[in-house]
Amino acid sequence: MQHRLAPSSLALALVCVSGVAVGTSGCDKAKPEEKQAPVAKQPEEPKKPTAAEAQAFVAELDKKLRELWVAEAEAEWTKATDITDEHERAAAEASAKVAEYVTTKIHEVKQFDGLELDPAVRRQLDLLKLSRTVPAPSDADKRQKLTTIVAKLDGMYGKGKFCTKGDGGKGGGSCQDLGELSEIMAKSRKPDELLEAWKGWRTVSPPMRPLYQDFVAIGNEGAEEIGFADMGELWRSRYDMSPDEFAAEMERLWSQVKPLYEQLHCHVRAALHKQYGDVVPESGAIPAHVLGNMWAQSWGNVYEYVEPYPKEVSLDVSKALEKSKYDELRMVKQGEAFFTSLGFEPLPETFWQRSLFKKPEGREVVCHASAWDVNYNNDLRLKMCIKIDQEDLVTIHHELGHHYYFNHYYKLPVLFQGSAHDGFHEGIGDAIALSMTPSYLKEIGLIKKISTSEKAVINQQMRVALDKISFLPFGLLVDKWRWDVFSGKTGPDAYNARWWELRQELQGIKAPVERSESDFDPGAKYHIPGNTPYARYFLAHILQFQFHKAMCEAAGHEGPLHECSVYNSKEAGEKLGAMLALGQSKPWPEALELLTGTRQMDASAIIEYFAPLMKYLEEENKGLTCGW
């Protein structure tokens, strides 16, 4: 290493060189009255952090993160259950504090790079880097702007209404919220009414567009500061593999199930053409407003048009719930009973005291179902405006799957309080719901008679497929759209065009009327303004069947996979619980292996489960031009 001379030594050297040049001799020795210049000190090497310091860093991190995340969750819960400007501001402030702290700590984590550490310590440091869905920049003003935008977008969606002006704009108009518009989408059979509801909800999202554009720019800046190209690369880095490997894994899983989706799409399109005539073409993409769902992401509400065997006694769980006089509380109690039958603990008493099951009068709430552990200590809460029907009974099982994951890992360090990857969290409850077979429903007294005929099986599989198989391409495309937006591949001038390109390419769905860049149709789906990554839902729809098959094997089930229910199986519960208890403390292949015996996600269980339906669809679609 080169060292520079101290200034006084440099001056002396120049004098001596000059003196020699002119023949003087005063440089051989210092004069008696002169002192030798001090030798310059070499700069010390920076002190390297130790493993013990990393351990202490993580301990302090756990304490402070818990404190901040609890405060943020409390503010978010208050905002979600009572939407006001004041609560939006409070939630934004709490999120800003989290963002500031996490941003600072993420930069500090770099000091431990390359240091040999205990695996648990290293994993917590790595998880911290990935902990922010929207990483905030270090600039305080931008950080504050970001949290304000996030809160504002969420509030705009929650408070969104479609309002008509009435006759000639002179009054008499009315407003409808998402719940009311979704009811029309589910139940109306008049194309004009469906189209009005479809277009009406999409009047809520255009004002989000400039905010979303700013959100992307600021969030990407935060991602770049911590070493990622953009937010999409950050999101794809959360799966114990490289971002490119993860994108390829999504495509591989989709390729396994695409043939089944194409057969279902073909059959549904033909049935809807028969029902609606030219509104639905015989070939090509299906218009998005006729599939019984605001986003055409699940098609269960058009079952009556595609029911394979209408004369077969059909299982109608919604009517059974109504006949058995189920209310919101009993619906949730029934979900809890399934989990306790596996040997799991009852939900804590505070769950029943603090949850929201019905939309309250006099205040706005986000009715979208969500599960919470507000205090990260088994403070479980469900927020959901429950309807007494089959769809919401399944949703309750889905949400309680989250709660029982929380319940199994809440004693771990706070950075380990997550699922092996986010698809696991979404898949647990849905795997349980696959056990809600006719035999199970009879066992709990919800129905009295069941049919095991082949026709009854096909009818039931069609019901399930209309919800689960129809969802798969939508589950894939939402984040594919965002990844392109975050990377800049899709600019703000093409937000809407790219959305519909993906919907047509992957789903075979098209907009029912012309759309332009004055629209912002992605914002009409909660997870875009709510900033919730969506790949997890696609993965959950794959994993739930893989989980289900593994639990059925543990329960000793013999026979077709679609007939299996693990209700009352302590053996299935034991294997499931072992996986849940790991939380996020180990890479997901290790968690998956505990339950399934394999370290790879696999969609083959879906094909096995729906084998009877696939055979039926292939027969029915002979002579039709499938695809789009």
N, C-alpha and C positions, 0 to 999 in steps of 0.2 A: 504494500500500500504506500502511495506517495504521501509525504507530509510537507506542508508548506512551512517555510521559516517564519519565526516570529519577526515582527516589524523591526525591532532593534538590531537583530542579527543581520537582517537583510541590509540595513543601512551600513553597518560595519563592513560587510563584505564588499560593498560597492566602493568604499573609501580605499580599502586595501588593494583592490584590483587597480584602481586609478593610480595609487601610489607606486605600485610595481611598474606600471606603464611609464612613469616619468622617472624611475630610477631611485625613488626614496626607499628607506629601510625601516620605517616605523611600524610595519605590519608583522614583523617576526614575533614580537612579544607585546603583550599589553603593557601599558605604562602602569607604574605602581599604583597611582591614584585611581586607575580605571578598574571596574569590576567586570568579570566575565558575564556576558548575557545569559540569563537562565535558559535552560533547555525546555523547549515547548512540550507540554503534556499531550500525549496521544489520546484522541477521543476514545472513551470506553465503549465497548460493544454493548448494544442494548440488552438489558437483562431479559432472558427468555422466560416466559411464563412456565409454571410447573403444573403437573397433573393435579396437585393439591389445590392450586389456585383455580384451575378449571372446575374442580369439584365445588369449591366455595362459590364460584361464579354461578354455577347451575343451581345451587341451593338458594342463593339470593334471588335468582331469576324466578324460581318456582314460587317463592313467597310473594314477590312483587307482581308477577303475572296473575296470580290467583286474585290478588287484591283488585287489580285493574280490570280483569276480565269479569269478575263478579259485578263490579260497579257498572260496567258496560252492559252486561246481560240484564241487570235490574232496570237500567234505563231503557233498553230495547224492549223488555217485557212490558213496561209501562206504556211505551209508545205504541206497541202493537195492539194492546188491549184498550187503549184510549188515545186515539190519534188526535193530537192538538198541535198547534204551532209550538207551544211551550215544551211539550214532550219531545217534539222533533228536535228542538234546540238542545234539550238536555241530553238526548241520545247522541247527537252530533258532538257535543262537548266531551261526553264520556269516551266516545270512539277516538276523538282527537288525542286524548291523554294516552290511550292505548297505542295509537299510531306513533306518537312522539317517543314513548318509551321503547317500543319494539324496534322502531327504526334505529334508535341509538344503540340498542343492544345487538342488533344484527351486525352493525359495523364493528362493535367490540369483539364479536365472536371470531373475527378474522385473526386475532392474536393467537388463537389456539389451533389454527390450521397447521397440519403437519405434525402435531404433537401426539404422541402415543397416549391414549386415554382409555379409561374403562369404557366398554361398549355402550353402557347406559348413558354415560355422560356425553360421549360423542354423538349418540343418536339424538339426545335432547338439543344439543347445539345445532345439529343439522336440521331438526324439525323446526327450530326457531326461525331459521332462514326462510322456511316455507309456510310459516304460520299465518301470514297476512294474505288474504284473498286479494286485497288491494294494498300493495306496499306503498306506504306514504313517502314522499320525498323528504329530504332533511330540511328543506326550506319551510319554515313555520307557516308562512302565509299560504303557500300551496297546500300544505298539509291540512290547514283549517278549511280551505276552499274544497278540498277533496271530501272531507267528512261531511261538510254541509251539503254537497251535491248528492252523496250517497243517501243521506237521510231524506233529502228532498225527493229524490226519485222514488224511494220506497213509499213515502207519504202520498205522492201523486197517484201511484198505483192503488194504494189502499183506499183513498178517498174518491177514486175515479167513478164517474157516473156519466151515462148517456142521457142527455136532456133534449127534449123536443120543445119547440116554441109554441106549439098549439096552433089553432086555426088562424092562419094569416099573421102569425106573430103577435096576436093581440091578447095573449094569455091562454090559460087552460092547458099549458104544456105540462109534461111530467118528466121525472128523472128515474132512471133505472140503474141499479148498481150491478156489479158482476154476477152476484148470486141470482138476481132476477133475470138477467139476460141469459145466463147459463141454463136456467130453468126452461126458457123458451127454446134454446138450442137442443135441449134434451127431449122435450115433449112435443113441440110443434111439428106438424107434418105438412105445413104450408111453406113452399119455397120462398115466397115473398117475406113472410114473417121471419124465417130463418136468416134470410139475407139482411133484413133490417137490423136484427140483433147482432149479427156478425159485423156489419159495418159500424153499428152504434158503439160497440165496445172499442173499436179501433179509432174512435175520435178522441179517446183518452190519451193515446200515446204520442201523437205528433209533437206536443210541447216538450216532451222528454228529450227530443233529438239533440238540440244544442247542448243541453246538460250532459247527455251521454258522450257527446264528442269531447267535451272538456274532461269528463271522467276518464276517458281512454288516454288522453294526452298526459294527464297528471299521474295516473296510475302506472303508465308505461315508464314515466320518468323515475318513479319510485322503484320499479322493477330493475331498471338499468343500474341504479345506484348500488343494488345489492348483487349485481353480477348476472342478471338475466337479460336476454334480448328484448323481452316484452312480457306482459302479464300472461300471455298464452304459454310461453315457454316455462314460466314459473309454475303455472297450474299443471302442466304436463310433467313436471319434475317431481311430483308428489307420490310417485308410484314405484319407488325402489327400482327404477330403470331410467334410461335416458329419455328425454322428451320425444325423440324420433322413434325410439322403440315403443313407447307408449302409443303414439299415433298409429303405428303399424299394428299393434296389438288390438286396438279398437277395430281396425279394418278386418283383421283376421277373424275376430269373433263375429262381426257382422256377416262375413262371407259364409259362416256356418249356418246362419239362420235365414239368410236372404231368400233361399228357395221357398221356404214355408211362407214368408211374408208375401212373396209374389203370387202364390196360389190363393192366399186369403184376399189380397187386393183384387185379383181377377174376379173372384166369386162375389165379393161385395159390390164391385162396380156393376156387374151384370144385374144384380138384384135391385140396386138403386136406379139403374136405367129403366128397369121394368116398372118401378114405382113412380119415378119422376119424369120419364120420357126424355125429351131433348135437354132438360136441365143437366142431366148426367150423360155424357157421351158413351157410346158402346165400347170405344177404345180410348187409350190415352189416359191422362190424369183425371182424377176425381175432383170436382169443385169442393172447396174446403168447408162450405157451410151446411152440407147435407149429411154429415157423418155423426151428428148427435153430440158434438163436443166443440167448445169454443175455439179450440186450436187443432181440431181433427187429430188429436194425439191418441185418443182411445175411442173405440167405436161401439161400445157396449149398448148404447142407446138406440142403435138401429137393428138390434137383434131380431126384432119381429119381422124384418124384411128378409133376413137370411137364415132364419131358423130352419135347420135341415128337415126336421120331422114335426110339423105343427100339430099333428094329431096325437103325438106322443105326449104323455103326461109330463109337463115341463116343471122344473124346479124353479119357483119364484120366491126367492129369499125375502125380497122387499115386502111382498104380501104376507109372508109368514111372520115377519117382524111386526107388521101392523096388527095382524090377527092376534099375536101373542102379547100385544100391548106393551111392546118395548118402548122405553123412553131413552133420553140421552144417557142418563146415568147407568141404566141397565145395559146399554150397548157397550159402554166402557168396561163395566164389571164382567161382561161376557168375554171380552178380549183378555182381561187380566186372568180369568179362570183358565184360559188355555195355557198361559205361561206358568201358572202355579201347578198345572197338571204335569209339567215337565220337571217339577222339583224346585222351581224358582220361588223366591220370596214374594209375598204379597206386596203391592205398591205401598209406599209409606203413607201414613195418615195425612201428611201435608199435601200429598198429591190431590186428594179429594177436596181439600180446603182451598187450594190455590189455583187449581186449573179453571179454564173457561171452556164450557161445553156448549153454551148457547149464545147467540148474538144478543147482547144486552140492549135494552132500549135507552135512547137518549145519548148514546156516544158511538163514534165510529171505531171499528176494530178491523184488523186484518184477519179475515175469516179463513184464509188459507191455512190448512192444518199444519202444525209444527210441534215438535217435542223439545222440551227444555230441561236442563239441569242448571237452574239460574245461579246457584251458589257453589257449583262444582263439588257438592258434598251430598249427593242423593236428594237434592231439592227438586224432585221431578214434577213437571207441570205439562199439561196438554192444553194447547190453544186451538180450538176448532169449533166452528158453528155446525154442530152435528145435525144431519138429516137422518130420519129413520128409514134407511134403505140399505140395500145390499152393498152399494158402492162405499158408503160411509162405514159400514161394518168392516169391510176389508181395509179401508183407510185407518181405522182405529187399530187394527192388528199391526198395520205398517208402523204407525207412530209408536205403539207400545214396544215394538222391536227396538226402536231407538232408546226408549226408556230403560229397557232391560239391559241394553249395552251399557248405558250410563251406570246402571246399578251394579254391574259386574266390575267396572274399572275405576269407580270414583275415588278409590283409595290410592291410586297410582299418582306419581308426579303429574302436575297439571298438563305438561306437554305430552304425556302419554295418554291423556284422557281423550282419545279419539279412536276410530275404528282402524283396523289394519290398513285399509285404504277406504276412501269415502264410499265406494260401492258396497263395501261390507255393511256399513251402517244402514244403507237404504234397503239392502237385500234381506236382512234378518226377519223383519215382520212379514214381508211378502212371502218368504219361505214358509212361515207359520200359516199364512193364509191359504197356501196350497193344500194344507191339511184340512181345510174347511170343506171336506167332501160330503156328499149326501149321507153317508153312514155316520159321520161326525154330527151333522145337523140333526139327524134322528136321535143320536145318543144324548144330545143336550135338550131334546124335547122341542126343538124349533119346528120340525116337520114330523109327520107321523108315518108316512109311507115313502119308500124310495123304489125306483125302478133301476134294475141292473141290466136292462136290455141294451143291445148294441146301439139302437137308435137313441136311447136316453143318454148313453155315453157320448155320442156324437153331438147331441144338443148341448150337453154340459161343456164339452171341449170348445164348441163354437163360442159359448159365452166367455170362457176364459181367454180364448185367443183374441176376441174382439177388444179386450182390454190390454192384454200383455204383448201379443205378437204385433198388433197394430202400432204399439208404442215404439218399437225398437228403432226404426229409422229416425223418428222425431228425437228420440233420446240421443242419437248420434249427431244430428245436424245442428242442434242449438249451440254446442261448443265449437263445432267446426266453423260455424258462422263467426263466433267470437274470436277464435284463433286467427282467422283471416283479418278481422277488424283490428285486433290488437297488434298484429304484425305489420299492418299497413297495406297488406295485399288487397284488402277491400277498404277503399277510402270512404269518407263521409258522403261523397256524391253517389255512392252505390250501395248504401246500407240496405235499402229495401229491395233493390234488384237482386242482390246476392242472396238475400233471405229466401226469395221465391225461386231462385235458381236451385238452391239446395233442396227446398221442399219438393220441387218437381223431380229433381234428379234422384233423391233418395227415397222419398215417400210416394211419389206418383200422385201428388196433391197439387192443385193449382188454385190461385185466387179466383173467387167467383165473379169479381168485377175487376176492371183495370186498376192497377196500383201504380203509384209514382213515388218519386223521392220527396214529395210533400207529405207522404205517409211515413210512419215509423212502426211498421207492424211487429218487428221483434219486441218492441216495448210493451205490446199488449199481452205478453207472456211474463208472468211474475218474476221469473228467475233472471230476466235481463235487467230491469230496473232494480230488482232486489239483490242483484249481484251474487247469485248463487251458482257456482259451477254445476254443469248439467251432465257431464260424462258419468258422474256417479249413478245417475238413474238408469242409463244404458247398462252399465256394469251390473247394477243391482238386478236388472231383469234377466241377465245371464246367470249371475251367481245364485239367485234364489232357487233356481231349478237344480243347480249343482249342490247347494246346501240341502235342499229337500231330498234329493236322491241319497246323499250321505246319511242324513238322519233316518231315512226309511231303512237303510241297510243296518244302522245301529239298532233300530227298533225291531229288527228281524222280520220286516215285511216280505211277504212272498206274493208274487203276482205283478200285474201291470203297475207302472209307476203312478199313473193317474188315480189309482184306487187307494193309494196309501195315505193314512193319517197318522201322525205321530202323537196325537192327543193321548195323554196319560203315560207316555213312554219316558221313564226316568233315564233309560239308557241313552236315548236321543238327547235328552236334556243335559246329561253329563258331558257328552261330547261337544254339544253346542256351547255350554257354559265354559268349558276349557278354552275354546277359541275366543269367546267374549272377554274373558278375564285378562287376556294379553293386552287388550286395548291396542295402542299404537306402539307398544314397547319393543316390538320385533318387526322385521320386514314382513310384508303381507304373505309371501309364500309360506313362511313358517306357521302363521296363523291358519291359513287355508289347509295346510297339511294336517293340523290337529283334528280338523273335522272331516276332511274328505280323503286324506291319505295321499293327495297329490299336491304339487306345488305350482300347477298351471291352471289358469281359468279355462273353462271348457263349456261350450254351448251344446255338447252332444246330448245332455240330459233333456234339453228342450225338445230336440227331435224325437227322443225316446218317449217323452211325456205325450206329445201330440201325434204320435204315429197313427192312431185311429182317424183323427181329423185329416191328416195329410192324405191318407188313402181316399177318404171321402171327397176332398177338394179336387184331387187329380181326376177323379171320375167325373165330377160335376163340371169341370172346366174343359172337358174334351170338346173340341170344335170351336172354342173361344180363342181370341187373340189376346194372350196375356202379356203383361208388361206395359210400358208407357213410353 
